[in-house]
């Protein structure tokens, strides 16, 4: 048996340029969903799936909750009374 290289033979979609654009868009609009970011990237000419955007956001710690300081988070949440 010959060991085969793991993974796809296709080029990775998340190039350095695409990752930088995802991070940039996330900081410009921290409350935007992955759907919105995917649409913006598509308009810019990049074909990236929502899942790839989710992975990038998770890897770089850019989830919505982590972008706000604790005091800001309290101000943005609704009261449940």
Protein Blocks (a to p, Z undefined) as FASTA:
>chain_A
ZZddedjfbdcfbdfklmmmmmmmmmmmmmbcfklmmmmmmmnopacdfklmmmmmmmno
pafklmpcfklmmmmpccfZZ
